[in-house]
Structure formats: C-alpha cells, structure tokens
C-alpha cells in the first residue's frame, strides 16, 4: 500500500470509512473486517473488508485489493465482486464477533473488555491483528475503567469464536505439509471430515491441494463446496489446472462456476477450455513470466525470486513486445535463468535474448510437446499463435501429468503415506 501503509490501523475506527476506486469514484463504506483465527494464539490474519455498497448490500473486498488506507479514505483496485457477503467456515468478523468480548490478560489473569483491535502489515505483505485495545473494570464511581493497548499475545479468550476445535487441531497438524502430501492425507480422511478440513483451508492453500488430488476426489470435494467458495478456489488455481478440473465437473456445473468466477480469472480459464486436453494449448499456463526487451537483468531476477513462481516457470523469462499479458505482442525469445546469473544487473534483456526457441502452436500434440522439451533441454516452452503472439507456456510438470499412467497419484500415495504422521484420533 502507498503512503503510511505500515502504520497501525485500528479497525473500529475504520468502520464507516468511505471506499473509492482508483478513479476517485465512491464504492461504498467499510462496515467490518474479516479475519481467520490461528492456532497457538498466533496473530489472526485479515482476509478482507466488508463494504456496504448502494442498495445496502454488503460485499467482500479482499485485503489484497486495498491499495491505500489514509486520510479517512480507503482506495481499492480492480472490479468489486457484487456477490452478497456471507461468513465462511473458519472466518470471523472483527467488529461483529470480537469487539466487546470479555477476555483475559495472560500475565495477571485479569478480565478485560475488548474495545478495538489494530492490524499491521508484516514483511510478507499479510495484514495481521497485532494489538488489542482493552478496558479494565471501573473502580469507584467511574463509568469506565482505564484503557490500554496490549499485544495480541498478551491476551486469551477468543476460543469461543473459533471454528470446530477438532478441525482446528487437525488443520494445525497438517499446516506444515506440502500440498501433495496434504492431498494424500485428505484423500484418506472420511468424506465428512475431508469437507470440514477443506472448508477450514484458505482459498490459496485449498487450490494448491486440489491441483495435487486424484480426479475423482477433487471433483467430489469441489462439489461439496458452496458455489461462490468453489468459484473463488478455482480463481486461485493455475488457469490450466482450473480448466482441467472444470472439464471433469461436467458442462452444466462448469458453466455455473465460471459464471461465479471473477471475470479476469474466468476469461483465462475459458480460453484454455477451447483447446483439446492433450494439446499444447490445453496444457499451457496463461501466466508465464513475461517481460519487455528494455527490462533489466535485475528486474528479471526479482521476478523469478518470488516464492509463488514454480521452479519450471522461474527457469526462463519470455521476452515480448507490449502488451505483456497473454496473448502478448510479438514474441521475441527467451532469456534463461542461468544467463541472468552471468550478466551485470543493469544489462537489458533485449541484448541477451535467445531467439532460437520458436515455440509450438496451441494445437501441437502431447508427443510434439514432450519431444520439444527433451530435444532442447527445457523446463518450459512457449506456445505461439499464427501472429507470433505468446499465448502461454507448457511446463515439464504439466507434461508429466499427462504422460504418467492415470493411477500414478495412487502409487505416489503408497510411497509417501508412511512418512506422513497424523493423529488418527483427530480424524474421527
């Protein structure tokens, strides 16, 4: 966020604040904040704001869409999803559920009342509830007792607003697992508990897990989620994986979920669903790392350093003319990661671009794609249309998904199950 973004923001004071889009047009007013409580009394994560738009409709605005909170205004970017807001499993309203509660100071065991809560942004960009403004019991004839602001870790007593404790404990047990291993555990759970755990995961985490699950299990699990939640999770998945999953859901259900997705996410998925599943177009992701020829090596290294970029996609930068979002302007070539490491930071990508990799058209077969990757020792390859525009990239892991036998995930589960220890009492 811009301006004084790292300042502490008290959420009760934020209520009623006007919300504007980047053009200065009014969107609505802040009515609450949505948080998710975490185990071991860790600071709750703020997921977004509840904003009241015209016609007294309350909608959810993800905190990632908030670009500025200052001078009595909130600025957001992107389109507002106008679906009516409903609290999901594992979520709490900061003002509606947490304020005016009686809690306890850990050190003195004194009962106090919550008057406000403050959020702060950490180094990872997450907004966490870091402070609690409390009021102690009044003494004598005073109506109000003394107030003070303490750290979140100094108080306890919010357990009653937590989701089902058994699920909470299981989620904590599973929190360190990699998505593939968590998918293995979920598939071993009873169906009811599997759904409960899925509902307790945040959208991004659940999206990662669905990408690793067997076709039958992930279709069944997505079918158990509410339509809007399912659409949000699909929006967090890689577009190619979301397209594959929607193909498996059946046309009627797929159409309904696409209608609920954010327009930008739905556009990418629909574009991929037009291609055959085993073609380059059907396997590609529409979100490779794309930069212009006048970008520098330093900028490229910063892009591949991001943790959310897969190793295969981080192996190379696709250099194109504007626009840089797929489908791009004319594709110029590739700059490999190892070449970036050998060049001075100020070097322009246009001067080191490899123009020998021409890519494949979106109708190329699985055999053509796998042969191309093997022949040129690539981890990903560009998919180019007839006008030399970059449509996306096919990564080696996507190719392996299609080359391996259909039951390969079952074999992986048998190998990894022994290394995953989960308290079976929590699975009941």
C-alpha positions as CSV (number, residue, x, y, z in Angstrom):
1,X,0.0,0.0,0.0
2,X,1.1,3.5,-0.6
3,X,1.6,6.4,1.8
4,X,1.6,5.5,5.5
5,X,0.8,1.8,4.8
6,X,2.9,0.4,7.5
7,X,1.2,2.4,10.2
8,X,-1.1,0.6,12.7
9,X,-4.7,0.7,11.7
10,X,-7.4,0.4,14.4
11,X,-10.4,-1.4,12.8
12,X,-13.2,0.0,14.9
13,X,-12.1,3.5,13.8
14,X,-12.1,2.2,10.2
15,X,-15.8,1.5,10.3
16,X,-17.8,3.9,8.2
17,X,-14.8,5.0,6.2
18,X,-15.6,5.8,2.6
19,X,-14.2,3.4,-0.1
20,X,-13.2,4.7,-3.5
21,X,-11.9,3.1,-6.7
22,X,-8.6,4.4,-8.4
23,X,-10.6,7.0,-10.4
24,X,-11.9,8.5,-7.2
25,X,-15.5,7.2,-7.7
26,X,-17.2,6.1,-4.5
27,X,-17.7,2.4,-4.0
28,X,-19.3,2.2,-0.5
29,X,-18.3,2.3,3.2
30,X,-16.4,-0.1,5.4
31,X,-18.6,-2.0,7.8
32,X,-16.3,-4.7,9.2
33,X,-13.2,-6.7,8.6
34,X,-12.9,-10.5,8.1
35,X,-10.2,-12.4,9.9
36,X,-9.2,-16.0,10.3
37,X,-8.1,-17.2,13.8
38,X,-5.0,-19.4,14.0
39,X,-3.8,-22.0,16.5
40,X,-1.3,-21.4,19.4
41,X,-2.7,-17.9,19.8
42,X,-0.9,-16.7,16.7
43,X,-1.9,-13.3,15.3
44,X,-5.1,-13.6,13.2
45,X,-4.8,-12.9,9.5
46,X,-7.0,-10.2,8.0
47,X,-8.7,-11.6,4.8
48,X,-10.5,-8.5,3.7
49,X,-13.1,-5.8,4.4
50,X,-16.9,-6.0,4.4
51,X,-18.0,-3.0,2.3
52,X,-21.6,-1.7,2.1
53,X,-22.4,-0.7,-1.5
54,X,-25.5,1.1,-2.7
55,X,-28.8,-0.6,-2.0
56,X,-27.5,-1.6,1.4
57,X,-25.8,-4.7,0.0
58,X,-22.6,-5.9,1.8
59,X,-19.9,-7.4,-0.3
60,X,-16.4,-8.8,0.4
61,X,-13.3,-6.9,-0.8
62,X,-10.0,-9.0,-0.4
63,X,-7.3,-7.1,1.5
64,X,-5.0,-7.6,-1.5
65,X,-7.3,-5.3,-3.4
66,X,-6.8,-2.5,-0.9
67,X,-4.0,-0.1,-2.1
68,X,-4.3,2.7,0.4
69,X,-5.8,3.4,3.8
70,X,-5.2,7.0,4.8
71,X,-6.8,10.4,5.4
72,X,-10.2,8.9,6.2
73,X,-10.5,7.0,2.9
74,X,-9.8,3.5,1.6
75,X,-8.7,3.1,-2.0
76,X,-9.2,-0.3,-3.8
77,X,-8.2,-1.6,-7.2
78,X,-9.9,-4.0,-9.6
79,X,-13.5,-5.0,-10.0
80,X,-15.7,-5.4,-6.9
81,X,-17.4,-8.8,-6.7
82,X,-21.0,-7.9,-6.0
83,X,-22.0,-11.2,-4.5
84,X,-23.6,-10.7,-1.1
85,X,-21.1,-11.3,1.7
86,X,-21.5,-14.4,3.9
87,X,-19.1,-15.6,6.6
88,X,-17.4,-18.9,5.7
89,X,-16.2,-21.7,7.9
90,X,-13.1,-20.5,9.8
91,X,-13.8,-16.8,9.3
92,X,-14.8,-14.3,12.0
93,X,-16.0,-10.7,11.8
94,X,-13.6,-8.5,13.8
95,X,-16.2,-5.9,14.8
96,X,-19.2,-8.2,14.9
97,X,-17.6,-11.2,16.7
98,X,-14.6,-10.0,18.6
99,X,-15.3,-6.5,20.0
100,X,-17.0,-6.0,23.4
101,X,-15.9,-9.5,24.4
102,X,-14.6,-10.3,27.9
103,X,-11.1,-11.7,27.6
104,X,-8.2,-12.4,30.0
105,X,-4.8,-10.9,30.4
106,X,-2.3,-13.8,30.3
107,X,0.1,-12.4,32.8
108,X,-2.3,-11.2,35.5
109,X,-5.4,-13.4,34.8
110,X,-7.4,-10.2,34.9
111,X,-10.7,-10.0,32.9
112,X,-10.9,-7.1,30.5
113,X,-13.1,-6.0,27.6
114,X,-12.1,-5.6,24.0
115,X,-12.7,-2.0,22.7
116,X,-10.7,-2.1,19.4
117,X,-8.2,-4.2,17.5
118,X,-5.3,-3.0,15.3
119,X,-3.9,-4.6,12.2
120,X,-0.4,-4.2,10.9
121,X,1.3,-5.4,7.7
122,X,4.2,-7.8,8.0
123,X,7.2,-8.3,5.7
124,X,5.3,-10.9,3.6
125,X,2.5,-8.4,2.9
126,X,0.0,-10.1,5.1
127,X,-2.2,-8.0,7.4
128,X,-2.3,-9.4,11.0
129,X,-4.1,-8.3,14.1
130,X,-1.2,-7.3,16.3
131,X,-2.7,-5.2,19.0
132,X,-5.9,-5.2,21.2
133,X,-7.2,-2.1,22.8
134,X,-8.7,-3.1,26.2
135,X,-10.7,-1.6,29.0
136,X,-10.2,-2.8,32.6
137,X,-13.0,-2.9,35.2
138,X,-14.0,0.5,36.6
139,X,-13.3,1.4,40.1
140,X,-15.4,3.5,42.5
141,X,-17.9,5.7,40.7
142,X,-16.2,5.8,37.4
143,X,-18.3,4.5,34.5
144,X,-15.3,3.4,32.5
145,X,-12.2,1.7,33.7
146,X,-8.7,2.6,32.5
147,X,-7.8,1.6,28.9
148,X,-4.6,0.5,27.3
149,X,-3.3,-1.2,24.2
150,X,-1.6,-4.6,24.5
151,X,-0.1,-7.1,22.1
152,X,-2.3,-9.9,20.8
153,X,-0.1,-12.4,22.5
154,X,-0.8,-10.8,25.9
155,X,-4.5,-11.8,25.9
156,X,-6.5,-15.0,25.6
157,X,-10.2,-15.9,25.5
158,X,-11.2,-15.8,21.8
159,X,-11.5,-19.6,21.7
160,X,-15.3,-19.5,21.6
161,X,-15.3,-17.7,18.3
162,X,-13.0,-20.3,16.7
163,X,-14.3,-23.0,14.3
164,X,-14.8,-26.6,15.3
165,X,-11.9,-27.3,17.7
166,X,-11.3,-30.8,16.2
167,X,-10.9,-29.4,12.8
168,X,-8.8,-26.6,14.1
169,X,-6.4,-29.0,15.7
170,X,-6.2,-31.2,12.6
171,X,-5.6,-28.1,10.5
172,X,-2.7,-27.2,12.8
173,X,-1.3,-30.7,12.5
174,X,-1.4,-30.5,8.7
175,X,-0.2,-26.9,8.3
176,X,3.4,-27.8,7.6
177,X,2.6,-30.4,4.9
178,X,3.4,-29.8,1.3
179,X,0.3,-29.6,-1.0
180,X,0.9,-33.1,-2.5
181,X,1.2,-34.7,1.0
182,X,-1.8,-32.8,2.3
183,X,-3.8,-34.1,-0.7
184,X,-2.7,-37.6,0.3
185,X,-4.0,-37.1,3.9
186,X,-7.3,-35.5,2.7
187,X,-8.0,-38.5,0.4
188,X,-7.5,-40.8,3.4
189,X,-10.0,-38.9,5.6
190,X,-13.7,-39.8,6.0
191,X,-15.7,-37.8,3.4
192,X,-17.4,-35.6,6.1
193,X,-14.1,-34.7,7.8
194,X,-12.4,-34.1,4.4
195,X,-15.0,-31.5,3.6
196,X,-14.7,-29.9,7.1
197,X,-10.9,-29.6,6.7
198,X,-11.3,-28.2,3.1
199,X,-13.6,-25.5,4.3
200,X,-11.1,-24.6,7.0
201,X,-8.3,-24.0,4.5
202,X,-7.9,-20.6,2.9
203,X,-8.6,-20.4,-0.8
204,X,-5.0,-20.4,-2.0
205,X,-4.0,-23.4,0.1
206,X,-7.0,-25.4,-1.0
207,X,-6.3,-24.5,-4.6
208,X,-2.8,-25.9,-4.3
209,X,-4.1,-29.1,-2.7
210,X,-6.8,-29.6,-5.4
211,X,-4.1,-29.4,-8.0
212,X,-2.5,-32.4,-6.4
213,X,-5.5,-34.6,-5.8
214,X,-6.9,-37.5,-7.9
215,X,-9.6,-36.6,-10.4
216,X,-12.4,-38.4,-8.6
217,X,-11.6,-37.0,-5.2
218,X,-11.1,-33.4,-6.3
219,X,-14.3,-33.4,-8.3
220,X,-16.2,-34.8,-5.3
221,X,-14.6,-32.3,-2.9
222,X,-15.3,-29.2,-5.1
223,X,-18.9,-30.4,-5.5
224,X,-19.3,-30.2,-1.7
225,X,-18.2,-26.5,-1.5
226,X,-20.7,-23.7,-1.8
227,X,-20.8,-22.3,-5.4
228,X,-19.2,-19.0,-4.5
229,X,-16.4,-20.6,-2.4
230,X,-15.8,-23.1,-5.2
231,X,-15.5,-20.3,-7.7
232,X,-13.0,-18.4,-5.5
233,X,-10.9,-21.5,-5.1
234,X,-10.9,-22.1,-8.9
235,X,-9.7,-18.5,-9.3
236,X,-6.7,-19.2,-7.1
237,X,-5.7,-22.3,-9.1
238,X,-3.4,-22.1,-12.1
239,X,-5.7,-21.5,-15.1
240,X,-4.7,-24.7,-16.8
241,X,-5.4,-26.8,-13.7
242,X,-8.7,-24.9,-13.2
243,X,-9.7,-25.7,-16.8
244,X,-8.8,-29.4,-16.3
245,X,-11.0,-29.5,-13.2
246,X,-13.9,-27.8,-14.8
247,X,-13.8,-30.2,-17.7
248,X,-14.1,-33.0,-15.2
249,X,-17.1,-31.3,-13.5
250,X,-19.5,-31.6,-16.4
251,X,-20.7,-28.8,-18.7
252,X,-23.7,-27.6,-16.6
253,X,-21.8,-27.4,-13.3
254,X,-18.7,-25.9,-15.1
255,X,-20.9,-23.2,-16.7
256,X,-22.4,-22.3,-13.3
257,X,-19.0,-22.0,-11.6
258,X,-17.5,-19.9,-14.4
259,X,-20.4,-17.5,-14.1
260,X,-19.5,-17.0,-10.4
261,X,-15.7,-16.5,-11.0
262,X,-14.1,-13.2,-11.2
263,X,-14.2,-12.0,-14.9
264,X,-10.4,-11.9,-15.3
265,X,-10.0,-15.5,-13.9
266,X,-12.9,-16.8,-16.0
267,X,-11.5,-15.4,-19.2
268,X,-8.2,-17.2,-18.8
269,X,-9.9,-20.5,-18.0
270,X,-12.4,-20.2,-20.8
271,X,-9.6,-19.6,-23.3
272,X,-7.9,-22.8,-22.2
273,X,-11.1,-24.9,-22.3
274,X,-11.3,-24.2,-26.0
275,X,-8.3,-26.4,-26.6
276,X,-8.0,-30.2,-26.5
277,X,-6.9,-31.5,-23.2
278,X,-3.8,-33.2,-24.6
279,X,-2.7,-30.3,-26.8
280,X,-0.1,-27.6,-26.1
281,X,-3.0,-25.1,-25.6
282,X,-4.8,-27.4,-23.2
283,X,-1.7,-28.0,-21.1
284,X,-0.3,-24.5,-21.0
285,X,-0.5,-21.9,-18.3
286,X,-1.5,-18.4,-19.3
287,X,0.7,-16.8,-16.6
288,X,4.4,-17.3,-17.5
289,X,7.0,-14.7,-16.7
290,X,6.8,-12.1,-19.5
291,X,8.9,-9.0,-19.7
292,X,9.9,-6.5,-22.3
293,X,13.3,-6.2,-24.1
294,X,14.1,-3.0,-22.1
295,X,13.7,-4.7,-18.8
296,X,16.9,-5.3,-16.9
297,X,18.5,-8.4,-15.5
298,X,17.9,-7.1,-12.0
299,X,14.2,-6.8,-12.7
300,X,14.1,-10.3,-14.2
301,X,15.9,-11.8,-11.2
302,X,13.4,-10.1,-8.8
303,X,10.6,-11.7,-10.8
304,X,11.9,-15.3,-10.6
305,X,12.7,-14.8,-6.9
306,X,9.0,-14.7,-6.0
307,X,8.0,-17.7,-4.0
308,X,4.7,-18.3,-5.8
309,X,6.5,-18.9,-9.1
310,X,7.1,-22.6,-9.8
311,X,10.7,-23.7,-10.5
312,X,9.7,-24.6,-14.1
313,X,8.3,-21.2,-14.8
314,X,11.2,-19.5,-13.0
315,X,13.7,-21.2,-15.3
316,X,13.2,-18.6,-18.1
317,X,11.8,-15.2,-19.0
318,X,9.7,-14.8,-22.1
319,X,10.6,-11.6,-23.9
320,X,7.8,-10.0,-25.8
321,X,6.6,-6.7,-27.2
322,X,3.7,-4.9,-25.5
323,X,1.2,-5.9,-24.2
324,X,2.9,-8.2,-21.7
325,X,-0.2,-10.1,-20.6
326,X,-1.1,-13.1,-22.7
327,X,-1.9,-13.0,-25.5
328,X,1.1,-10.7,-25.8
329,X,2.6,-8.6,-28.5
330,X,5.1,-10.3,-30.8
331,X,7.2,-13.0,-29.1
332,X,10.9,-12.2,-29.3
333,X,12.6,-15.0,-27.5
334,X,13.7,-16.4,-24.1
335,X,16.2,-15.4,-21.5
336,X,17.3,-18.4,-19.4
337,X,17.8,-18.2,-15.7
338,X,21.5,-19.2,-15.8
339,X,22.2,-16.5,-18.4
340,X,20.7,-13.9,-15.9
341,X,23.1,-15.0,-13.3
342,X,26.1,-14.4,-15.6
343,X,25.2,-10.8,-16.6
344,X,25.5,-7.5,-14.8
345,X,22.2,-6.3,-13.1
346,X,21.8,-3.3,-15.5
347,X,22.0,-5.4,-18.7
348,X,18.9,-5.2,-20.9
349,X,17.1,-8.4,-21.7
350,X,16.9,-7.5,-25.3
351,X,20.7,-7.8,-25.6
352,X,20.9,-11.4,-24.2
353,X,17.6,-12.9,-25.6
354,X,17.8,-16.3,-27.1
355,X,15.9,-16.2,-30.4
356,X,16.4,-19.9,-31.3
357,X,13.4,-21.2,-29.3
358,X,10.5,-20.6,-31.6
359,X,7.8,-22.4,-29.6
360,X,4.9,-24.5,-30.7
361,X,1.4,-23.7,-31.9
362,X,-1.5,-24.4,-29.4
363,X,-2.7,-27.4,-31.4
364,X,0.6,-29.3,-31.1
365,X,0.2,-32.8,-29.7
366,X,1.5,-34.2,-26.4
367,X,4.1,-36.1,-28.3
368,X,5.3,-33.0,-30.1
369,X,5.5,-31.0,-26.8
370,X,7.4,-33.7,-24.9
371,X,9.8,-34.2,-27.8
372,X,10.5,-30.5,-28.0
373,X,11.2,-30.2,-24.2
374,X,13.5,-33.2,-24.4
375,X,15.3,-32.1,-27.5
376,X,16.2,-28.7,-26.2
377,X,16.6,-29.5,-22.5
378,X,13.8,-27.0,-21.5
379,X,11.7,-26.9,-18.4
380,X,9.0,-24.9,-20.2
381,X,8.3,-23.9,-23.7
382,X,6.4,-21.0,-25.3
383,X,3.0,-21.6,-27.1
384,X,2.7,-19.2,-30.0
385,X,-0.2,-18.3,-32.3
386,X,-0.1,-17.7,-36.0
387,X,0.6,-14.0,-35.4
388,X,3.7,-14.7,-33.2
389,X,1.9,-13.7,-30.0
390,X,2.8,-15.6,-26.8
391,X,-0.4,-17.4,-25.6
392,X,1.2,-19.2,-22.6
393,X,3.8,-21.7,-21.6
394,X,3.8,-25.5,-21.1
395,X,5.9,-26.7,-18.2
396,X,7.5,-30.1,-17.8
397,X,5.4,-30.9,-14.8
398,X,2.2,-30.4,-16.8
399,X,3.6,-32.7,-19.5
400,X,4.4,-35.4,-16.9
401,X,0.9,-35.2,-15.5
402,X,-0.3,-36.3,-19.0
403,X,2.4,-38.8,-19.7
404,X,2.2,-40.8,-16.5
405,X,-0.4,-43.6,-16.0
406,X,-3.8,-42.4,-14.7
407,X,-3.1,-44.1,-11.3
408,X,0.3,-42.5,-10.8
409,X,-1.0,-40.4,-7.8
410,X,-2.2,-43.6,-6.1
411,X,1.4,-45.0,-6.4
412,X,2.8,-41.8,-5.0
413,X,0.4,-42.0,-2.1
414,X,1.6,-45.5,-1.2
415,X,5.2,-44.3,-1.2
416,X,4.5,-41.2,0.9
417,X,1.9,-42.4,3.3
418,X,4.4,-43.9,5.7
419,X,6.2,-40.6,6.0
420,X,3.0,-38.6,7.0
421,X,2.0,-38.9,10.6
422,X,-1.4,-37.6,11.6
423,X,-3.1,-38.1,14.9
424,X,-5.9,-40.6,13.9
425,X,-8.0,-39.5,16.9
426,X,-8.5,-36.2,15.2
427,X,-9.9,-37.9,12.1
428,X,-13.0,-39.3,13.8
